[in-house]
């Protein structure tokens, strides 16, 4: 990023408003008085340097930066009984499509992008943390507009997704050597609702077993003597005695 900022300093330009001044002292006074101590948010040359971990889905970095949380504390009320949180929408891994339920989103990705995340979870035996890494990895790759399979770079997310869908290069994102890395424990986008909906295969199997209510039938202990004679424990005890 230094190579973008150096011309401003050399030509005595303000980083924020990009006006040119006659000398360094005048420029410094201007930036101090006007509080122009940051880069110009409308200059899209800086977009590629922004840390994408602080982006939110459906917003660019300028919108996130300009948000003001003061409205959240304007009305302070101790009564939270009727409070309702904002609706949470999960956004597609490959486009801007948002759905109010993960079931609808899973169906959209399956139909529109031939990507069945739920089925892949079972086929690949992914636990919760592995799913998190896979989702974060795919989000980052699509954000960078680069096809992992052929290495081509595109000008927009829609172009790279269209290319990967047509060539079936989306499946190259499943290569474990790419996504199974510790850095992908961290979300690519802030408030990614899809991550909150992920579940563990193991926990689901336990829940399924609980739902089936399989009865446990006790042994018949009406004749304890006969049970002792026919028990397999006798064979194990006999084997231990020989050893």
Legacy VTK file of the C-alpha trace (Angstrom):
# vtk DataFile Version 3.0
C-alpha trace
ASCII
DATASET POLYDATA
POINTS 243 float
0.000 0.000 0.000
3.010 2.301 0.488
3.431 2.684 -3.262
-0.055 4.223 -3.428
0.530 6.663 -0.557
4.006 7.881 -1.485
2.832 9.959 -4.510
0.477 11.855 -2.186
3.268 12.748 0.187
5.653 13.691 -2.612
3.097 15.911 -4.345
1.862 17.442 -1.055
-1.655 16.054 -1.401
-4.080 15.366 1.431
-4.812 11.648 1.769
-8.506 12.220 2.444
-9.709 15.066 0.212
-6.739 14.760 -2.195
-6.248 18.536 -2.454
-2.743 19.795 -3.199
-0.955 22.327 -0.935
2.071 24.598 -1.396
4.241 23.130 1.367
4.401 20.413 4.033
3.480 22.665 6.939
0.319 23.866 5.217
-0.600 20.283 4.408
-0.008 19.183 8.025
-2.130 22.069 9.368
-4.918 21.218 6.947
-4.975 17.530 7.867
-4.894 18.370 11.580
-7.638 21.023 11.507
-9.930 19.132 9.143
-9.228 15.785 10.851
-8.216 14.368 7.458
-6.057 11.673 8.985
-7.406 8.765 7.029
-7.543 7.634 3.423
-10.284 8.592 0.997
-13.043 5.990 1.287
-14.195 6.734 -2.270
-10.835 5.829 -3.777
-11.377 2.209 -4.821
-7.647 1.608 -5.176
-7.613 0.938 -1.416
-10.358 -1.716 -1.465
-7.991 -4.623 -2.055
-5.954 -3.739 1.024
-8.882 -3.673 3.431
-8.913 -6.490 5.983
-11.856 -8.574 4.872
-12.327 -10.117 8.331
-14.094 -6.881 9.289
-16.440 -6.751 6.334
-20.078 -7.704 6.566
-21.946 -9.567 3.876
-23.765 -7.225 1.535
-21.709 -4.175 2.629
-18.494 -2.629 1.382
-15.827 -1.354 3.735
-16.967 2.254 3.430
-20.478 1.381 4.627
-19.123 -0.578 7.585
-16.802 2.273 8.529
-19.574 4.883 8.390
-22.007 3.001 10.622
-22.756 4.616 13.952
-23.735 2.499 16.919
-24.983 5.434 18.946
-28.574 4.781 17.915
-28.389 1.477 19.751
-28.066 3.262 23.104
-30.368 6.232 22.476
-33.364 4.472 23.953
-32.408 2.809 27.167
-35.236 0.719 28.551
-34.924 -1.836 31.308
-37.922 -3.773 30.030
-36.652 -6.364 27.544
-39.751 -8.571 27.604
-40.943 -7.561 24.129
-37.480 -7.230 22.583
-36.969 -8.959 19.264
-33.629 -9.262 17.525
-33.211 -8.291 13.883
-33.985 -11.055 11.386
-30.906 -13.129 10.644
-30.359 -14.006 6.994
-27.776 -16.494 5.782
-25.998 -15.478 2.574
-24.947 -17.844 -0.214
-21.281 -18.851 -0.455
-21.172 -17.942 -4.145
-23.540 -15.010 -4.702
-25.466 -12.302 -2.845
-28.598 -14.421 -2.424
-29.851 -14.344 1.173
-32.417 -16.614 2.790
-34.132 -16.449 6.172
-33.515 -20.155 6.824
-30.478 -22.335 6.190
-32.702 -24.979 4.614
-33.722 -22.548 1.870
-30.115 -21.444 1.434
-28.883 -25.040 1.165
-31.479 -25.662 -1.547
-30.458 -22.507 -3.418
-26.761 -23.478 -3.445
-27.644 -26.993 -4.554
-29.843 -25.842 -7.451
-28.011 -22.678 -8.559
-24.405 -23.689 -7.962
-24.515 -27.499 -7.808
-22.997 -27.328 -4.326
-24.668 -29.533 -1.711
-23.031 -28.506 1.563
-25.202 -30.773 3.695
-24.401 -33.854 1.615
-20.701 -32.988 1.496
-20.636 -32.782 5.278
-21.660 -36.455 5.527
-19.615 -37.665 2.561
-16.416 -36.053 3.853
-17.197 -36.762 7.519
-16.705 -33.116 8.488
-17.038 -32.149 12.125
-18.163 -28.679 13.193
-14.720 -27.060 13.146
-13.856 -28.521 9.748
-17.096 -27.112 8.333
-16.192 -23.697 9.765
-12.805 -23.792 8.033
-14.332 -24.917 4.735
-16.961 -22.142 4.755
-14.411 -19.458 5.673
-12.023 -20.722 2.974
-14.685 -20.652 0.247
-15.812 -17.179 1.300
-12.227 -15.902 1.077
-11.554 -17.511 -2.316
-14.727 -16.066 -3.819
-13.990 -12.653 -2.292
-10.579 -12.658 -3.959
-12.243 -13.408 -7.344
-9.730 -16.111 -8.189
-10.415 -19.637 -9.476
-8.347 -22.086 -7.429
-8.429 -24.743 -10.161
-6.964 -22.771 -13.074
-5.544 -19.734 -11.254
-7.466 -17.186 -13.335
-8.392 -13.869 -11.703
-11.675 -12.124 -12.477
-12.949 -8.591 -11.985
-15.985 -9.533 -9.877
-17.366 -12.317 -7.712
-20.178 -12.980 -10.159
-17.685 -13.574 -12.974
-15.542 -16.029 -11.029
-18.613 -17.920 -9.787
-20.034 -18.098 -13.306
-16.712 -19.461 -14.569
-16.369 -22.010 -11.750
-19.975 -23.188 -12.194
-19.665 -23.645 -15.959
-16.326 -25.485 -15.720
-17.244 -27.414 -12.535
-14.195 -25.886 -10.859
-16.245 -25.285 -7.705
-15.409 -28.804 -6.569
-11.705 -27.889 -6.495
-12.519 -25.849 -3.385
-13.009 -29.123 -1.519
-9.315 -30.005 -1.667
-8.477 -30.544 2.007
-4.921 -29.224 1.628
-6.388 -25.826 0.764
-9.008 -25.274 3.456
-7.806 -27.443 6.364
-5.538 -24.716 7.741
-5.718 -22.982 11.159
-6.142 -19.493 9.677
-9.602 -20.474 8.446
-10.914 -20.806 11.987
-11.401 -17.030 11.740
-14.467 -15.822 9.822
-13.956 -14.120 6.505
-16.982 -11.888 7.076
-18.327 -10.498 10.314
-21.729 -11.797 11.459
-21.766 -14.726 9.027
-25.094 -16.380 9.877
-24.189 -19.516 7.918
-21.488 -20.333 10.479
-24.052 -20.191 13.283
-26.207 -22.792 11.548
-23.505 -25.444 11.171
-23.900 -28.635 13.196
-21.711 -31.583 14.063
-22.354 -35.011 12.478
-21.602 -36.632 15.818
-24.080 -34.503 17.754
-26.758 -35.163 15.142
-26.286 -38.930 15.381
-26.637 -38.733 19.167
-29.797 -36.673 18.801
-31.199 -39.159 16.284
-30.568 -42.030 18.677
-32.374 -40.172 21.423
-35.361 -39.571 19.173
-35.723 -43.257 18.267
-36.314 -44.262 21.914
-34.793 -47.707 21.464
-35.974 -49.905 24.377
-33.383 -51.724 26.487
-34.495 -55.250 27.351
-33.131 -56.626 30.599
-31.893 -60.190 30.902
-34.133 -62.799 32.439
-32.885 -63.192 36.026
-35.614 -65.516 37.222
-33.106 -68.398 37.310
-29.825 -66.983 38.577
-28.078 -70.372 38.845
-28.678 -71.226 35.198
-27.603 -67.705 34.168
-24.300 -68.048 36.068
-23.502 -71.380 34.399
-24.223 -70.126 30.850
-22.545 -66.737 31.267
-19.609 -65.918 28.976
-17.813 -64.566 32.016
-17.090 -68.144 33.010
-15.013 -68.612 29.849
-13.093 -65.418 30.480
-12.400 -66.376 34.083
-11.266 -69.842 32.998
-8.897 -68.315 30.439
-7.375 -65.988 33.049
-6.763 -68.911 35.396
-4.804 -70.791 32.709
-2.639 -67.740 31.985
LINES 1 244
243 0 1 2 3 4 5 6 7 8 9 10 11 12 13 14 15 16 17 18 19 20 21 22 23 24 25 26 27 28 29 30 31 32 33 34 35 36 37 38 39 40 41 42 43 44 45 46 47 48 49 50 51 52 53 54 55 56 57 58 59 60 61 62 63 64 65 66 67 68 69 70 71 72 73 74 75 76 77 78 79 80 81 82 83 84 85 86 87 88 89 90 91 92 93 94 95 96 97 98 99 100 101 102 103 104 105 106 107 108 109 110 111 112 113 114 115 116 117 118 119 120 121 122 123 124 125 126 127 128 129 130 131 132 133 134 135 136 137 138 139 140 141 142 143 144 145 146 147 148 149 150 151 152 153 154 155 156 157 158 159 160 161 162 163 164 165 166 167 168 169 170 171 172 173 174 175 176 177 178 179 180 181 182 183 184 185 186 187 188 189 190 191 192 193 194 195 196 197 198 199 200 201 202 203 204 205 206 207 208 209 210 211 212 213 214 215 216 217 218 219 220 221 222 223 224 225 226 227 228 229 230 231 232 233 234 235 236 237 238 239 240 241 242
